[in-house]
Amino acid sequence: MVAPPRRSLYPTRSGAGALLGQQLTARGFAGAILLGITPEGVEIAAHASRAMGAQFDVIVAAFIKLGSNLAPVGAMAEAADAEMDPDFQPGMNLMEKLQSAMDESRARVRQDLVLYRTQRPLKELRGRKTVIVDGQVIFPWRALAAARAAEQRGAPYVAIATPVASHSAAARIRARQYELVCPAVMMDPDAELRFYADAGADAPERLRAIMIAHQAA
């Protein structure tokens, strides 16, 4: 018996990015620079920026996880300090494991800076509205870490945008006083729901994101 096809929120990433670009333009971000978080946010940000006629670059970030099947407890982006879940209060028995997880995330960021930006600096952010874009924000830490990194590089106003977010992540972002642009905020993301019908395997998706990132140079 053939399993029924999984439902998808968006038919294509290009369409989701274009829709996000339209919403950003309507919210007054026409002159902003968009920063796509690697890897999932790169293609979305590229299509959003094209729909807006806006400038685009990539920002490198990675979750901090204590186990591959566990929810992230924080994230790191570029050279900024780690962004941690304030509800995560590790005991002494977890401190060594947490430090190891943070070291792994920092190493992944360094590696991805070479892959996605060939270690070139971000485009100039001083004096410019900046929008952090991710493919989905189910946990807020990576988007918040990227926002902090953009602020440290002189961005005077930083917003976060994504085609889909969880209700809890959206609440965390807004509590931190960041404007959130998101067409679909979901109370409880359904495991049976694919966000994008054209989502491929991890490796091809990363390769496509790297190629797009290099075009932004």
N, C-alpha and C positions, 0 to 999 in steps of 0.2 A: 504494500500500500504506500503510495507516494504522499509524503507529508505536505500539507497545504503551505503555500508560500507565506513567509512572515510579513506582517503588516509593516509599512514604512511611513514615517512622518513626512519625509521629503523625498520626491522622486530622484533628485540629483543634488549633489553638493553645489554645483554651479547655480542652480535655481535658488537654493537656500541662501547662498552668498549674495545673489542679486537682490533677493527680498530683504535681507539684512541691510544691504546698502541703501535701498529705498527708504527703509525705516530710519536709518541714521541720517540721511539727507533731510527727511521730514522733521527730525529732532534737532536740526541745526548743526550737524557735524560735516557739512559739505567741504569745509576747508581743513578738516582734521587729517592727521596721519594715522593709518591703521597698522597695528602690529599684530601679526598672526602668531599665536603660540604654537611652537613645534610639538608634534607634527600635525595634529588634527585641525588646528586653526589656520594653517598656512593657505590651503586651497580656498577655504571660506573667505578669509580676508582678501585674497587676490581677486575673487569674483565680486566681493562687496566693493572694493576700491575701484574696480573697473566700472561698476554700475554708478558710482558716485563721481568718477573722474578725480579720485583722490590718490595721494601718495601712499605707498605700501612698503612695509618691511617685515622682517620676522624677528621674534624674540624667543629666546630659548629658555624653557622651564621644564622641571621634572618633579613628579610627586615624591614624597618621602613615605615609604611603606615599610612596615615591620615584617611583612610577609606578602608573597605574590597574590594571595587570595584575600588579603585583608584590606579594608578601606584605608586610604591614605591618612596620615596624621599631620601632614604638612606638605610644603613644597619649597623648591628653590628656583630662582630665576636669575640668570646671568651672575653678576657679582654681588647682588643684594643679599641681605641676611635672610635666613630661612623664615618662612611664614608658617606658623604652627597653629594647629587646632587648639584654641584656648581650653576646650573641655578635656583635652588629653593630658592627664597628669600621671606620668610614668613613675613607678616606684623604682627604688635603687636596683632592683633585679632586672629592669629593662633599660637602664641607662647605657650600658655597653652596647646593647642591640640597637638602641636609638642612634648612638654615635656612628655605628657602622652603617646604618641605613642612610644617615645624612651624608657620610663620606661617599657612599655609592651614588647618591643623587647628584652631589657636586661633581663627581667624575663623569656622570652621564651628561651633565650640562656642558662640561669642558669638551667632551667628545662631540656633542651635537653642535657646538659653536664652530667646530671645524667642518662638519658635514653641511650645515645649513648656511653659514655665513663666511666660511673660510677665514674665520677669526677677524673679519673686518668689523669696525665699530657700527653701531646702530646709526641710522640717519639722525640728523640733528632734531632734537625734541624741544629745545628751549623756545618758549614763546608760542608753542603750538598746541592746540587741543590734540589729545592722543586717545585712541580707542584700542583697547586690548581685545582681540578677537580669538575665540576658541571654537572648536567644532561642536562641543557640548560641555556644559558645566554642571556635572552631577555633584562634584565636590568642589568647593570654591577656592581651595588653597593655591592652586597653580595660577588661576586668574588674579588672585590677590597678590601673589608673589611677583607676577609680571607687572602689575600696576605699581607696586612699590619700586621695582627696578626702573620703570619709566619716570616716576617722580624723582628718583635720585639722579636721573640724567637731565633734569630740568623741565620736564613737562609740567606746565602750570595747571592743567586740568586733565584728569584721566577718567575715562568711562570704560565700561566693560560691555561687550556685545557678543551674543552667541545665538544661533538659531533655536537652541533648546537648552533649558536649565531645569534642575529640580527646584521645587518650592523652597526647600531648606537652604540650598546654595544661594538662591536669589535673595532670601531674607538675610543671610550673612553678608552678602555684598552690599545690600542697601543699608544694613546696620553700620557698615564702615563708611557710609556717606559717599559711595560711588554710584553714579548714575548707571543703571542697567538697561540695555536695549535688547529685548528678547521676545520674539514673536510667540514662543511656546514655552510657558512655565508649567511644568507638570508636577502635580501633587505627589505622585508616586510612580516614577518611570517604570513602565511595564517591561519585564525581561523579554517578553515575546515581541516587543515592538522594536524594529530597527529604525534608527534615526534617519538613515539615508539608504535608499534602495540600491545606489551604485557603490556602496561601501565594499571595498575589495579586501584581500588578505593584507596583513600588516606590512609585509615587506614591499609589495607594489605601492601601497598607500604612502609609505615613507619615501620611496624613490620618487614618486610623483611630487610629493611635498618638497623634497630637496631640489628637484628641477625647477619648480616654481619659485622657490626661495632664491635660487641663483639668478633668476630673471629679474628679481627685485633689486639686485646690486646696482 
